[in-house]
Amino acid sequence: MNDPIAAPAVDGMSEFIENRTYEEIQVGDRAVLTRTLRPEDIQLFAIMSGDVNPAHVDPEYARSSMFHEVIAHGMWGGALISTVLGTEFPGPGTIYISQTLKFSRPVKVGDTITIVVTCMQKFEHNKHMIFDCACKNQDGLKVIAGEAEVLAPTEKIKRARMAMPEITISDREARYRRLFGRARGLKPVTAAFVDPCDLNSLQAAFSVRDTGFMQPVLIGPEARLRAMIEQHKFKLGSTRIINVAHSHAAAARAVEMARRDEVEALVQGSLTTEELLRAVIAPNGLRTARRLSHVLYIDVPTHPRPIIITDMMVNIEPTLPHKVDMVQNAIDFAHLMGVPEPKVAILAGLETVTPRMRATVDAAALCKMADRGQITGGILDGPLGFDNAVSLMSARTAGIKSAVAGNADVLLAPDLESGNMLAKQLEHLSDAISGGVVLGGHVPIVLANRGDSVESRIASCVLALLVANQYRKQRSA
């Protein structure tokens, strides 16, 4: 028996594809291929095959299934067997005759599958071969088993490996539609758009009005607003304008209207975040017993589920008591977004607790507080690095066994700087869609960066609508 032949790793492939002929292969010879399932593998397989079974492509549906998360198409593993036979063993010139497959367990994102193809029989009269095909996961558990019969090549073939084009999947519109779909059927909220004296703010106000999410009230210098509306040909219709002299007055008037329940949400326009929040946290502002904190809903195409990040806009250097409220706000928001028991990763630079790094100590305290019922509704773990919070592969490599590691729904950043950088990296480098809202006040508040797209602003308004609707239910209960 010859030594086993290991197929090269994806990113270490040789520049040639070379087969093994019928004469070169002996009974007992085998080839091995190892692959790790990525979210984009599932998406590409669904696009190619047309199999959009929600168990594979709909994270929300998958959570309610027997597997509790998105799983790979069964034939993804079958395709890997074909990859071995067609490219390595026997390789080019091989003709499939038949294939049997028996599926034993699902393959989930982050699972590493090892495919072993072993020659069991040779038939001299027709150059056919029978191969045993076995696929196991990283725990050594059988995933797929079967047999393949092929017509083996009789001539030696060595060809340059063809370079495949890079494929980028962009489903931004579909992801926005899924988010907007959460607001379907809800009564629109009356929202104060505070000093909306720039094009993106005005466009967002009229867009959410026209889609039925909000009834905007524009608060700002009326002459300036009317001039912009006329210049950009917006239709004012029955939308109210409340005239004030400047942005400070706009913020104060919006807060006053919210305290009187005349509006159910605030949306930042062209004034600064500090200016708006100063009015919100004033003695006669919109504070409640819960600390204000910002949650960012972010949907990254290469990740199997949306993530909630807190806090990137409000709490600069949060203390432990601040983080308690921030975590609880985020858990409550995750419930609203359909996650019944959110997994919360307390981020830090290390996975071990050390007094020299406050974030790790805070993480340990928060987890213990959750154990004692001081934080409810979610599962907490930390300290965790970002990689181990969102990647099962990283968590398993690091030997971290946790219900949260690799499966986090909520990420608590150590401070505003790290949260802001993390969020913006995902937004700008990964084709993510996002929306954010401030929780913990009398009404939800939408904050906007000047560079936010209109789509992102609308997404934030949809989140504010969902939160405001929840507040309605709580106040009427």
Number of C-alpha atoms within 10 A of each C-alpha: 9 11 9 14 15 14 19 13 11 10 6 8 11 13 11 11 17 19 25 22 20 21 13 12 18 15 15 16 18 23 20 20 21 19 16 16 19 18 20 17 16 22 21 14 18 18 12 9 11 9 13 15 12 14 21 23 21 16 18 17 15 18 16 11 13 8 14 13 21 25 23 23 23 17 14 16 26 21 12 18 24 19 15 20 25 18 18 22 28 27 23 22 19 22 16 15 12 11 17 13 16 14 15 13 14 17 23 21 22 19 21 19 24 22 26 23 28 22 22 17 15 20 11 10 6 9 15 19 21 22 24 19 26 21 25 22 21 14 9 11 12 18 20 25 19 17 18 22 19 19 19 27 20 16 13 14 14 13 11 10 13 9 7 6 6 5 8 10 12 13 13 15 11 10 18 18 12 11 20 17 11 16 17 12 9 12 13 22 22 21 31 33 28 29 31 27 23 14 15 18 25 23 19 24 28 19 18 19 18 11 12 16 26 24 23 28 22 26 27 27 20 17 12 12 20 14 11 16 17 11 9 11 9 13 10 12 6 9 13 13 19 16 18 18 11 13 22 18 18 27 28 20 20 29 29 18 17 22 17 10 13 14 20 27 28 29 28 23 32 19 20 16 16 11 14 25 19 14 21 24 15 12 9 12 18 20 18 12 9 16 18 25 26 25 29 25 27 19 24 20 21 16 15 23 20 20 21 28 24 30 31 24 23 19 19 14 13 17 14 16 11 15 25 20 19 24 26 21 21 28 27 19 23 24 14 15 18 12 16 14 15 23 24 28 31 30 28 25 13 15 17 15 17 13 9 8 13 14 25 24 18 24 27 18 15 24 20 15 15 18 13 10 9 12 19 16 16 21 20 28 22 28 26 26 19 22 14 25 27 24 18 22 20 18 22 17 10 11 10 16 11 14 13 25 27 25 22 26 25 31 25 25 24 24 22 18 16 16 22 17 12 15 22 14 13 16 16 10 9 14 18 22 24 28 26 27 27 25 25 20 18 22 24 27 31 27 25 23 14 13 8 14 16 17 18 19 27 25 25 24 30 27 29 29 26 23 23 22 17 13 16 12 9 9 7 6 6
